[in-house]
């Protein structure tokens, strides 16, 4: 009887933990996170990187341009490739930053 109760408890615990587990979606680009402490400030960047899957020669320099490129839509000007396949890139800091004389508030 003790073994049956222990097995049932273990099974319930496994199901409870599995419900909070978030699995990656298929077909999307892999997520990446880069972080560093610079002085007293923690900086992190969360972005989606292109899933190259053996297509490096067809992706870099062709599908994904190097440097600046006229994107040919809207009122765009020449723009760099954006880091963030499928989702926006999130840049987070733990303290205010001063960038070229302007304050970038802490947070996202």
Protein Blocks (a to p, Z undefined) as FASTA:
>chain_A
ZZmmmmmmmmmmmmmmmmmpccddehiacdddddddehjaccddddddddfkoplmmmno
plpcghjadehiajbdcddddehehiacddddfbdcdeehiacdehZZ
